[in-house]
Amino acid sequence: MFSYPKAVFTIALDEGGTLRAIAEPTHSAAWESSKKIAVTR
C-alpha cells in the first residue's frame, strides 16, 4: 500500500532557489526530491 503525503505552506522569498525534501525512514530506503522556485513580482 502506498501513500501520497502532501504539504502546503506559504513562504516569503527575496530570490528564487531550490526547495529540497528529504526523508530518512527507519524501515525503508531514504529518498530526496527537489523543485526549482522562481520569484515573480
C-alpha angles and dihedrals in degrees: 000000000000129000128204108214116198132191127190122192141151123230134176116229132181092201140009127263141139126303112211129195119194128184125190106182118187097228104036143035120297119244138192133197132182138190130193114237123207121196114220125188 
